[in-house]
Amino acid sequence: METIARPPEPFVIHDRTITPGTSEILSIPVSQQVTGLESSLALKVLHGNRRGPAVFVSAAIHGDEIVGTAIIQRLLDHLLPDEMAGTLILAPAVNIYGFAAHSRYLPDRRDLNRSFPGHENGSLAAQLAHCFLTHVIDRCALGIDMHTAAVHRYNLPQVRIAADSPYLSELAMAFGAPITIESPLRPGSMRALAAERDTPMLLLEAGEALRFDRFAIEVGVKGVLRVLAHIGMIDESDGLEAVDVPMRANRSTWVRAPRGGVSRRVRRSGDVVRKGSLLAVVGGLFGEDGVEIVSPIEGVIIGHATLPVVNQGDAMFHIAEIDRLDRVGEHAGSIIEALAASEPPLPPAPQLDEDEVI
């Protein structure tokens, strides 16, 4: 006797009931602005026609990191709830205050990504963190949070994951960013909170603050679709077409300006470097007394400063240490084989550098 799949129940969130195969935009009140008007968390929920997991995709938890907003907008061109399994919650501007003000922070200068789990009667940051936790994180089995580099910096599209998680490594492989990095969890961050609640999270770092970047957006859209296909929420036509050995790292190094002045960069994010490779030259206002900056390790540049005027000690390059560059790009028979071939041989660094501000 053929078994007929039972349709999913309606998805209830805040004061809305969303029927299977439909989508809705909703606003969840968070706090009152100085004008007396309500400010809200804007979400779009796509509730599929078939049973499946609930997943969230969020952007602009730092208000000036807007690449993820564009990724979410473009995702909607590819997703139809009546053809999906499970439920997808999209949050294109979590920090709506900073988003409107073109600022990383909230009006009270707090960092939302250091304010979790928050509290409904706490500061503005605490209220917003609590709202997102209650209505989004606690409703989902997986999250994808999207960031960019800080102002005047650029990040090669990269997926950050917690260490020692085979499942996250598999999802990162499915995402297919140029590099996957195992990085420590920061106290008060969304990723640390999700880990405490056993909600796996991928974090995409891509592009530059306050700018749309075509390459970063393309990597993000394709990556999210590949993950959704990998976990069965959408058709596998957007899944992995090939399995290649990826770049993976769990250690990275910042290279700083040896003097103040004007820099002439000869390398950028995405470039593979060897120990001793020339990265840039920093000289005086007339180009005098130039000092060469070279790579201290072998790896790939995952971030660089875009502003050529530097003070002594400014972070200019972020380099991920890659010990198996010779195998990167080789075809593998499966995700598991590719991950084994790219496994970092060293334990992860105990903490991120002070300039890593996600």
C-alpha positions as CSV (number, residue, x, y, z in Angstrom):
1,M,0.0,0.0,0.0
2,E,1.5,3.4,-1.0
3,T,2.2,5.7,1.9
4,I,1.0,9.3,1.3
5,A,3.2,12.0,2.9
6,R,1.4,14.0,5.5
7,P,1.4,17.7,4.6
8,P,3.1,20.1,7.0
9,E,1.2,22.0,9.7
10,P,0.8,25.8,9.3
11,F,3.8,27.7,10.6
12,V,2.9,30.1,13.4
13,I,5.3,33.0,14.2
14,H,4.5,36.0,16.4
15,D,0.9,36.8,15.4
16,R,0.9,35.2,12.0
17,T,-0.2,31.8,10.8
18,I,1.4,30.9,7.4
19,T,-0.2,28.1,5.4
20,P,1.9,25.5,3.6
21,G,3.1,26.6,0.1
22,T,2.8,30.3,0.9
23,S,5.1,33.2,2.1
24,E,4.5,36.3,4.2
25,I,6.4,39.4,5.2
26,L,5.9,40.4,8.8
27,S,7.2,42.9,11.3
28,I,7.8,42.0,14.9
29,P,7.9,45.0,17.3
30,V,11.1,45.4,19.2
31,S,11.3,48.8,20.9
32,Q,10.2,52.4,20.7
33,Q,12.3,54.9,18.9
34,V,13.1,58.4,20.2
35,T,10.3,59.7,18.0
36,G,7.8,57.5,19.8
37,L,7.3,55.3,16.8
38,E,7.7,51.5,17.0
39,S,10.8,49.8,15.4
40,S,10.5,46.3,14.2
41,L,12.3,43.2,13.1
42,A,11.4,42.6,9.4
43,L,11.2,38.9,8.3
44,K,10.0,37.0,5.3
45,V,8.9,33.5,5.9
46,L,8.6,30.9,3.1
47,H,6.7,27.9,4.4
48,G,7.0,24.9,2.1
49,N,4.5,22.4,0.8
50,R,6.4,19.5,2.2
51,R,7.8,18.7,5.6
52,G,11.4,19.6,6.3
53,P,13.7,21.6,8.6
54,A,13.3,25.3,9.5
55,V,16.4,27.4,8.5
56,F,17.1,31.1,8.9
57,V,19.3,33.3,6.7
58,S,20.3,36.6,8.3
59,A,22.2,39.7,7.3
60,A,23.3,43.1,8.6
61,I,23.5,42.2,12.3
62,H,26.2,44.9,11.9
63,G,24.2,47.6,10.2
64,D,26.9,48.6,7.6
65,E,27.4,45.0,6.4
66,I,24.9,45.1,3.6
67,V,26.2,42.4,1.2
68,G,24.0,39.8,2.9
69,T,20.9,42.0,2.3
70,A,21.5,41.8,-1.4
71,I,22.1,38.1,-1.2
72,I,18.7,37.6,0.5
73,Q,16.9,39.8,-2.1
74,R,18.4,37.7,-4.9
75,L,17.6,34.4,-3.2
76,L,14.0,35.2,-3.5
77,D,14.3,35.1,-7.3
78,H,15.1,31.3,-7.0
79,L,12.7,30.2,-4.2
80,L,9.0,29.3,-4.4
81,P,7.4,28.1,-1.2
82,D,5.0,25.7,-3.1
83,E,8.1,23.9,-4.4
84,M,10.0,23.8,-1.1
85,A,10.2,21.5,1.9
86,G,10.5,23.0,5.3
87,T,10.5,26.6,6.3
88,L,12.9,29.4,5.5
89,I,13.1,32.6,7.6
90,L,14.8,35.5,5.9
91,A,16.1,38.5,7.9
92,P,17.8,41.0,5.5
93,A,18.5,43.7,8.1
94,V,18.6,42.4,11.7
95,N,20.2,45.6,13.0
96,I,17.7,47.9,11.3
97,Y,18.9,50.9,13.4
98,G,22.5,50.6,12.1
99,F,21.3,49.7,8.7
100,A,19.3,52.9,8.4
101,A,22.2,55.0,9.8
102,H,24.9,53.3,7.8
103,S,26.5,52.3,11.1
104,R,27.9,49.0,12.4
105,Y,26.4,49.6,15.8
106,L,23.1,50.4,17.5
107,P,22.2,54.0,18.5
108,D,23.5,53.2,22.0
109,R,26.9,52.2,20.5
110,R,26.5,48.6,21.5
111,D,27.5,45.8,19.2
112,L,24.4,43.6,18.6
113,N,26.7,40.6,17.9
114,R,28.0,40.8,21.4
115,S,24.6,41.1,23.0
116,F,23.1,37.6,22.8
117,P,21.0,36.2,24.4
118,G,19.7,39.6,25.4
119,H,16.7,40.3,27.5
120,E,13.2,41.7,26.7
121,N,13.6,44.4,29.4
122,G,17.2,45.2,28.8
123,S,19.1,47.7,26.6
124,L,18.1,48.3,23.0
125,A,20.7,45.8,21.9
126,A,19.4,43.3,24.5
127,Q,15.8,43.7,23.4
128,L,16.7,43.2,19.7
129,A,18.9,40.2,20.5
130,H,16.1,38.6,22.6
131,C,13.6,39.2,19.9
132,F,15.7,37.5,17.2
133,L,16.5,34.6,19.6
134,T,12.9,34.0,20.5
135,H,11.3,34.3,17.0
136,V,14.1,33.1,14.8
137,I,17.0,31.1,16.3
138,D,14.9,29.1,18.7
139,R,12.6,28.1,15.8
140,C,15.3,26.8,13.5
141,A,17.5,23.8,13.1
142,L,20.2,25.6,11.1
143,G,21.3,29.2,10.5
144,I,23.3,31.0,7.9
145,D,24.5,34.5,9.1
146,M,26.2,36.9,6.6
147,H,28.9,39.5,7.3
148,T,31.4,41.6,5.5
149,A,34.8,43.1,6.4
150,A,34.9,46.4,8.3
151,V,35.1,49.8,6.6
152,H,38.1,50.1,4.4
153,R,38.7,46.4,4.3
154,Y,37.7,43.6,1.9
155,N,37.2,39.9,2.7
156,L,37.5,37.1,0.3
157,P,34.2,35.1,0.5
158,Q,34.8,32.6,3.2
159,V,32.7,30.4,5.5
160,R,33.5,30.4,9.2
161,I,32.5,27.3,11.3
162,A,33.1,26.1,14.8
163,A,35.8,23.5,15.2
164,D,35.3,19.8,15.6
165,S,31.9,19.6,13.8
166,P,31.8,17.1,10.9
167,Y,28.3,18.3,10.1
168,L,29.3,21.9,9.7
169,S,32.3,20.9,7.7
170,E,30.0,19.0,5.3
171,L,27.6,22.0,5.0
172,A,30.5,24.4,4.4
173,M,31.7,22.1,1.7
174,A,28.2,22.1,0.2
175,F,28.2,25.9,0.4
176,G,31.3,26.0,-1.8
177,A,33.0,29.3,-0.8
178,P,36.6,29.8,-1.8
179,I,37.8,28.8,1.7
180,T,36.4,27.4,4.9
181,I,37.9,28.5,8.2
182,E,37.5,27.0,11.6
183,S,37.3,29.9,14.0
184,P,36.6,30.3,17.7
185,L,33.3,31.4,19.0
186,R,33.0,34.9,20.5
187,P,31.1,35.3,23.8
188,G,27.8,37.1,23.2
189,S,27.8,36.4,19.5
190,M,24.9,34.9,17.7
191,R,27.1,32.0,16.6
192,A,28.1,31.2,20.2
193,L,24.5,31.4,21.4
194,A,23.4,29.1,18.6
195,A,26.1,26.6,19.5
196,E,25.0,26.6,23.1
197,R,21.5,25.7,21.9
198,D,22.7,23.0,19.5
199,T,21.7,25.0,16.4
200,P,24.5,24.6,13.9
201,M,25.5,27.9,12.1
202,L,27.5,28.8,9.0
203,L,28.9,32.3,9.0
204,L,29.7,33.9,5.6
205,E,32.3,36.7,5.5
206,A,32.3,38.3,2.1
207,G,33.1,41.7,0.6
208,E,33.3,45.2,2.2
209,A,31.1,47.3,4.5
210,L,28.6,49.7,2.8
211,R,29.2,48.3,-0.7
212,F,27.6,45.7,-2.9
213,D,30.2,43.4,-4.4
214,R,29.1,41.3,-7.4
215,F,31.5,38.4,-6.7
216,A,30.6,38.2,-3.0
217,I,26.8,38.3,-3.8
218,E,27.2,35.6,-6.4
219,V,29.1,33.3,-4.0
220,G,26.5,33.9,-1.3
221,V,23.4,33.2,-3.4
222,K,24.9,30.0,-4.9
223,G,26.2,28.9,-1.6
224,V,22.9,29.2,0.3
225,L,21.0,27.5,-2.6
226,R,23.5,24.6,-2.5
227,V,23.1,24.2,1.2
228,L,19.3,24.2,0.9
229,A,19.6,21.6,-1.8
230,H,22.0,19.5,0.2
231,I,19.6,19.3,3.2
232,G,16.6,18.5,0.9
233,M,14.7,21.8,1.1
234,I,14.9,22.5,-2.7
235,D,15.6,20.5,-5.8
236,E,19.2,19.1,-6.1
237,S,19.7,21.0,-9.4
238,D,21.3,23.7,-7.3
239,G,23.4,21.1,-5.4
240,L,27.0,20.1,-5.8
241,E,28.0,19.7,-9.5
242,A,31.5,18.5,-8.6
243,V,33.4,17.7,-5.5
244,D,36.9,19.3,-5.4
245,V,39.4,19.5,-2.6
246,P,38.7,22.9,-0.9
247,M,40.9,25.3,0.9
248,R,40.5,24.9,4.6
249,A,42.3,26.5,7.5
250,N,42.1,26.9,11.3
251,R,45.0,29.4,11.7
252,S,45.5,32.8,10.3
253,T,47.9,35.7,10.7
254,W,47.5,39.5,10.4
255,V,50.4,41.4,8.6
256,R,50.7,45.0,9.8
257,A,52.3,48.1,8.4
258,P,55.9,48.5,9.5
259,R,55.7,52.2,9.2
260,G,53.2,55.0,8.6
261,G,52.8,56.4,5.1
262,V,51.3,55.5,1.8
263,S,51.2,51.8,0.7
264,R,51.5,50.3,-2.7
265,R,49.8,46.9,-2.6
266,V,50.9,44.2,-5.0
267,R,48.7,41.4,-3.6
268,R,45.1,41.1,-2.7
269,S,42.5,38.8,-1.3
270,G,42.4,35.4,-3.1
271,D,46.1,35.4,-3.9
272,V,48.1,32.4,-2.9
273,V,51.3,33.4,-1.3
274,R,54.5,31.7,-0.2
275,K,56.6,32.5,2.8
276,G,58.6,35.6,1.8
277,S,56.2,36.7,-1.1
278,L,56.1,40.5,-1.5
279,L,52.7,41.8,-0.4
280,A,53.1,45.6,-0.5
281,V,55.6,48.5,-0.1
282,V,55.0,51.3,2.4
283,G,56.8,54.6,1.8
284,G,56.6,58.3,2.9
285,L,54.6,61.0,1.3
286,F,57.1,61.3,-1.6
287,G,57.5,57.5,-1.8
288,E,60.8,57.7,0.0
289,D,62.3,55.1,2.4
290,G,59.9,52.4,1.2
291,V,59.7,49.3,3.4
292,E,58.7,46.0,1.8
293,I,56.1,43.8,3.5
294,V,56.4,40.1,2.9
295,S,54.2,37.1,3.9
296,P,55.4,35.4,7.1
297,I,53.6,32.1,6.1
298,E,52.4,30.0,3.2
299,G,48.7,30.3,2.5
300,V,46.0,32.5,0.9
301,I,45.1,36.1,1.5
302,I,41.6,36.2,2.9
303,G,41.4,39.9,3.7
304,H,43.1,43.1,2.9
305,A,43.0,46.8,3.6
306,T,41.5,48.9,0.8
307,L,42.7,52.3,2.2
308,P,46.3,52.9,1.0
309,V,47.1,55.5,3.7
310,V,48.3,53.6,6.8
311,N,49.6,54.2,10.3
312,Q,52.4,52.1,11.7
313,G,50.8,48.9,13.0
314,D,47.6,49.0,10.9
315,A,46.4,45.6,9.8
316,M,47.0,45.4,6.0
317,F,46.6,41.7,5.2
318,H,44.9,38.7,6.7
319,I,46.5,35.4,5.6
320,A,45.0,31.9,6.2
321,E,47.7,29.2,6.7
322,I,47.2,26.5,4.2
323,D,49.4,23.4,4.5
324,R,48.0,21.4,1.6
325,L,48.0,23.9,-1.3
326,D,49.2,21.3,-3.7
327,R,45.9,19.3,-3.3
328,V,43.5,22.3,-3.6
329,G,41.3,21.9,-6.6
330,E,41.9,18.1,-7.1
331,H,38.7,16.2,-7.9
332,A,37.4,14.0,-5.1
333,G,34.9,11.2,-5.3
334,S,32.7,12.5,-2.4
335,I,32.4,15.3,0.1
336,I,33.9,13.1,2.8
337,E,36.9,12.3,0.6
338,A,37.4,16.0,-0.2
339,L,37.2,17.0,3.4
340,A,39.7,14.4,4.5
341,A,42.1,15.6,1.8
342,S,41.9,19.1,3.1
343,E,41.9,18.5,6.8
344,P,44.1,21.1,8.6
345,P,46.9,19.2,10.3
346,L,47.3,21.8,13.1
347,P,44.8,22.4,16.0
348,P,42.9,25.6,15.8
349,A,44.3,28.8,17.2
350,P,43.0,29.5,20.7
351,Q,41.5,32.9,19.7
352,L,41.1,35.3,16.8
353,D,43.3,38.4,16.4
354,E,42.0,41.6,17.8
355,D,41.2,42.9,14.3
356,E,38.8,40.1,13.7
357,V,35.6,41.9,14.7
358,I,32.7,39.7,13.4
